[in-house]
């Protein structure tokens, strides 16, 4: 196929294909979950933001369950607004589509070839991280949408660009600052000093605002957590990872494209991969960069004749199959994601129990437990390792009792998923303590989960 | 006018037939197949009975999902309809047919029928080729043929394009050895660049396509295992002690011993000559593949046995060329007659460092198969233990026990998706070597097995005739055959 035909095809049908794919990839998982009776929005962390939105709607400044002040970001404000309208579940889809449209508009200013742009945007849609973000509540996609808007606005309306950048940083400070850093480097390379100054000023204002508003935000705990984690591949089990096919196709795109400074591009890409290994949240930026190179790769495959041309056609068909395969896998993963109907049923059951007290379960469940049951979760993602050891892994009953009484825990909620993830043996920690002591009473047994009540020692 | 049959083809055919006959004779030394074969046999039986391969194995407690490519099982299922002897005929036939691409690759490099035939002899009698797959129906021999055939056709990719694509697809669906083809293509690209031949865009195109299809197919098949086990999938999620022996790294000594002195030394000489003296482009396929397999073995990415098998075949090709170069060199010296004592010396070395060790290794392989006594015991197990029992066996014999007794076993050699493989193996070892009943009962409750099989394989592994505990109340035993017995775990642990 020649270049002109492809351009014409992309110009004529590109936007329809992109919007259709957005709807399929972002909406289908949610609709299927709804049809299955599960809560529409997947992933535990979504419920952290939904709870914050609830608190905002109720006008509470303090989170009574956690005993801390609740802080609102543009994302939670938007979420509260959508919840007020009764369509909170739709927010990530809408943000996702807006992000994709803005990205398409921005790439239009960078890439002359509209077919390359179309493929780049399609690759971004079908990436694990985009589908993950566009189906669950999180501030990162909104931050990226603001960034895309800022990049577009910087071309003509610098003040609007600065405002959007500021919004991006206060929505998600770490990702926002990383993106600001990228825009800084880009402005430096392009010698666009006004943009550069705007980025620095906005960055400083946003951080000062954040400090003044949030008060507790410091870089120290974040920096202390940073390590080089080489597991960035989706296929190796990293939810927020990059697909190996993206790397292969981007590699092909890099070497087949007519980019002028290939060595520099390789260096940039290498740095981007390193940053993504340190900050997992940088993966979307890496994904967009790889998607652009995939655009070049597919355009090259579609246009250039190979010596073994049958292989070129076979490769193109294979890339189509890979796209389809990725899309199906990602949609299925989101459909199977937590929480499911049984989980919510158990939480509603717990809401009706007469004994007060927190619920001990997997730390990753904490936002869902608090959202659905209205009870405090004993362990959360921020819990210390010592607490986990004492609560989940101790085979001796006394330390477990001590911990449960100290934290005011009344219920223990165990799921198959938690058991598989946390324990390698059937007689480990709580798995041993629960059935072998007299203080735990099994009050509800379902297919995939058990609920136990703990009788405190002072009750005899 | 009838075409003349070339003499070298007749000799090649005679050699192949002779080798096949010898292999079949050795393989007839035992009635059983090797321990590794019985999972394939059950899969073939499943195909015969239900039409689909063994994807969900009800006889495996810890790894019921059998994640593997079933193409070979279907091929075997079709051929065993002719005769069950195919279980033995097929692997031996494929191991012999492997020598055909070896011959043509050697012809490409040496341009000499005699040297090519020598390569075939060296390859066919190499320890790892001669003693492997004598009684093990496996996809590996066929995959090795495909790999070598692809490399042979890389000499003229435009001419054999359809064949290369067809074989690449077949190899992809058959065996993960396709990744060695990808790695070989990458090394060939680098070699061409380093040697100043420039980029051969056809090889680049083939590399890209093969890489894409190989990764896609295996991600598709092993998606769940990749999510669960991550990169440990490369080592089949084997427990450390098994992985260390199966994925042993290649050393100079192991290469010398495994391939034979002639193949190794003259193979290296041949590789040096084609790379630096004659700079022969046609040889880059063989050299590239040898280098790729060598590196993969050093990094323990390929099973030692499979890696050595392929390296033997490839280095034999180069050894044929090395021998040719050496004799030509000797003929040019002032002592041209030295070529005869040299030949005798080579034959002498060949017999003592390759042929005899290969025969001995082949006999050892046959001895490793389950004995008639073991098979009797496995069969007797069916009537001795109830249908829902879970039997603890050694890891190696589990598939055979499942096949003959139709009873569930706790652990077998398939550790994919088993989250606590190391612990399982160490606990199994603890049961066979433990001195106290309570330890065995604890393990029985932990892993939920009800019987312990002590067979010939356990006797060999632990060097005793039964478990160390004599407790007729908690662990009553029954004899299954002359050497094998089964213990029933009759007690439960104390409630804590």
Interface residues (C-beta under 8 A of the other chain):
Chain A: X231 X235 X236 X237 X244 X245 X248 X252 X306 X307 X308 X310 X311 X312 X314 X315 X318 X319 X321 X322 X325 X329 X420 X424 X425 X426 X427 X432 X436
Chain B: X157 X158 X161 X162 X165 X201 X202 X205 X206 X208 X209 X211 X212 X213 X215 X216 X219 X220 X223 X226 X227 X228 X230 X231 X419 X420 X423 X445 X446 X448 X495 X496
